[in-house]
Amino acid sequence: MVKKKPDITSEPKQYTLSELKKKLTNKERIFCHQYIIDWNGSRSARVAGYSENSIRDIAKENLTKPHIQQYINFIKNNLEEESGISKLRNLQELAKIAYSGIHHLHDSWIELTDWEVIKCQNPNAIAAIESIDTKTETKVFNRGESTEIDVEVKYVKIKLYSKTTALDMINKMLGYNMAEKKEITGKDGVPLIPEMSPEERKLRIEALKSKLNAGTI
């Protein structure tokens, strides 16, 4: 009688990130990055550039490949890196609001031409703006004794995000609001409240109980 060999299913190779990036084709890489957006394989294959006639089959095939599965899992578990979000980037955006130099524009109407100049001089101006209102007014200019010219002038009013809120968020992120720890000691660094052994603590508790029962405290 011939003995059957045990059925051993080999586990797929686990690739490192550098190995995955080398193994992935450009279309596969785009497919993976698109797939985590809405988990739509056909749309992802279409964006990656596969033939429209085979996007369903390609998507199904791609999702069975171990290296593609592993790369999708890596992206899914590292969304901060994928989206470019980081603590440093958040701090940089908050700093644009907290330290913006255009606070004098808050709740004031200025001409659009003046605002264009300010934007060029202060690149962080846009990031610090919460909302912009616009309006158009007609101005009358006199030229000579009887000549009048009507000119439409555009105005903008800028409302900024709260600088104090941004500073508060920065302080919290960096731990500046944490209570300062201070060690209180007596003369020559001796603790004001000496440590007690378990036996001493037990005796102290019993003594306090006796005083309570006796009504002396």
QUICOR-V272071 format. One record per residue. RES is the residue in one small letter. PHI is phi in whole degrees, 0 to 359 (none if undefined). PSI is psi as a letter, one per 30 degrees, with the letter a starting at -180 (none if undefined). OMEGA is omega in radians with two decimals (none if undefined). Layout:
BEGIN
RES&PHI&PSI&OMEGA ; RES&PHI&PSI&OMEGA
END
This chain:
BEGIN
m&none&k&3.13 ; v&271&k&3.12 ; k&283&k&3.10 ; k&282&k&3.08 ; k&287&k&3.13 ; p&300&k&3.14 ; d&280&j&-3.10 ; i&252&j&3.11 ; t&269&j&-3.10 ; s&285&k&3.10 ; e&284&k&3.11 ; p&295&k&-3.14 ; k&297&k&3.07 ; q&265&j&-3.08 ; y&270&l&2.95 ; t&281&l&-3.12 ; l&298&e&3.13 ; s&294&e&3.09 ; e&294&e&3.13 ; l&298&e&-3.10 ; k&296&e&3.10 ; k&285&e&-3.07 ; k&282&e&-3.10 ; l&290&k&2.96 ; t&283&l&-3.13 ; n&298&e&3.13 ; k&294&e&3.12 ; e&295&e&3.14 ; r&297&e&3.12 ; i&297&e&3.12 ; f&303&e&-3.13 ; c&297&e&-3.11 ; h&292&e&3.09 ; q&284&e&-3.03 ; y&296&e&-3.10 ; i&286&f&3.12 ; i&289&e&-3.09 ; d&218&g&3.11 ; w&59&h&3.12 ; n&257&j&-3.07 ; g&295&e&-3.12 ; s&296&e&3.13 ; r&297&e&-3.13 ; s&297&e&3.12 ; a&294&e&3.12 ; r&296&e&3.14 ; v&295&e&-3.12 ; a&289&f&3.07 ; g&103&g&3.10 ; y&287&l&-3.13 ; s&299&k&-3.13 ; e&301&e&-3.10 ; n&287&f&-3.06 ; s&231&g&-3.04 ; i&297&e&3.13 ; r&294&e&-3.14 ; d&294&e&3.14 ; i&296&e&-3.14 ; a&299&e&3.14 ; k&297&e&3.14 ; e&293&e&-3.14 ; n&302&e&-3.06 ; l&288&f&3.06 ; t&261&f&-3.11 ; k&280&k&-3.09 ; p&304&e&-3.08 ; h&291&e&3.08 ; i&287&e&3.10 ; q&301&e&-3.11 ; q&292&e&-3.14 ; y&290&e&3.07 ; i&298&e&3.12 ; n&296&e&3.11 ; f&297&e&-3.14 ; i&297&e&-3.11 ; k&300&e&-3.10 ; n&270&f&3.13 ; n&226&h&-3.07 ; l&294&f&3.12 ; e&298&e&3.13 ; e&292&e&-3.12 ; e&297&e&-3.09 ; s&273&f&-3.12 ; g&80&g&3.14 ; i&274&k&3.08 ; s&208&l&3.10 ; k&298&e&3.13 ; l&296&e&-3.13 ; r&295&e&3.10 ; n&298&e&3.12 ; l&296&e&-3.14 ; q&296&e&3.12 ; e&292&e&3.10 ; l&294&e&3.13 ; a&296&e&3.11 ; k&299&e&3.13 ; i&282&e&-3.04 ; a&294&e&-3.04 ; y&244&g&3.10 ; s&293&k&-3.10 ; g&260&g&-3.09 ; i&246&g&-3.09 ; h&295&f&-3.13 ; h&290&f&3.13 ; l&272&f&-3.07 ; h&300&k&3.07 ; d&58&h&3.09 ; s&227&k&3.13 ; w&273&k&3.06 ; i&226&l&3.13 ; e&290&k&-3.10 ; l&302&e&-3.14 ; t&296&e&3.09 ; d&293&e&-3.14 ; w&295&e&3.12 ; e&297&e&3.11 ; v&294&e&-3.13 ; i&297&e&3.13 ; k&299&e&3.14 ; c&291&e&-3.11 ; q&281&f&-3.09 ; n&230&j&-3.10 ; p&299&f&-3.12 ; n&276&g&-3.06 ; a&301&e&-3.09 ; i&298&e&-3.09 ; a&294&f&-3.08 ; a&270&f&-3.05 ; i&269&k&3.06 ; e&271&e&3.14 ; s&203&l&3.10 ; i&228&k&3.03 ; d&255&k&3.13 ; t&230&l&3.04 ; k&204&l&3.13 ; t&233&k&3.11 ; e&236&l&3.11 ; t&260&k&3.09 ; k&252&k&-3.14 ; v&254&k&3.12 ; f&247&k&3.13 ; n&266&k&3.05 ; r&233&j&-3.07 ; g&82&a&-3.05 ; e&281&e&-3.03 ; s&233&g&-3.09 ; t&262&k&3.09 ; e&237&k&3.13 ; i&238&k&3.06 ; d&270&k&-3.13 ; v&235&k&3.07 ; e&276&k&-3.13 ; v&242&k&3.14 ; k&267&k&3.13 ; y&237&l&3.04 ; v&228&k&3.04 ; k&232&k&-3.03 ; i&254&k&3.02 ; k&247&k&-3.09 ; l&267&l&2.97 ; y&296&l&-3.09 ; s&292&k&3.09 ; k&293&e&-3.12 ; t&293&e&3.09 ; t&295&e&3.12 ; a&297&e&3.12 ; l&296&e&3.13 ; d&296&e&3.12 ; m&294&e&3.09 ; i&297&e&3.14 ; n&300&e&3.13 ; k&292&e&-3.12 ; m&296&e&-3.11 ; l&267&f&3.08 ; g&78&g&-3.11 ; y&288&f&-3.11 ; n&269&g&-3.12 ; m&292&k&-3.14 ; a&296&k&3.13 ; e&283&k&-3.14 ; k&277&k&3.11 ; k&231&k&3.11 ; e&264&k&-3.11 ; i&263&k&-3.14 ; t&229&l&3.12 ; g&268&a&-3.12 ; k&297&k&3.12 ; d&60&g&3.07 ; g&79&g&-3.13 ; v&285&k&3.13 ; p&303&k&3.11 ; l&294&e&3.10 ; i&246&j&-3.08 ; p&295&k&3.10 ; e&287&k&3.14 ; m&242&k&3.05 ; s&284&l&3.10 ; p&305&e&-3.14 ; e&293&e&3.12 ; e&296&e&3.13 ; r&296&e&3.14 ; k&296&e&3.12 ; l&296&e&3.13 ; r&295&e&3.12 ; i&295&e&3.13 ; e&297&e&3.13 ; a&293&e&3.11 ; l&294&e&3.11 ; k&296&e&-3.14 ; s&296&e&3.13 ; k&293&e&3.11 ; l&296&e&-3.13 ; n&295&e&-3.13 ; a&277&f&-3.14 ; g&74&g&-3.12 ; t&270&f&3.05 ; i&225&none&none
END
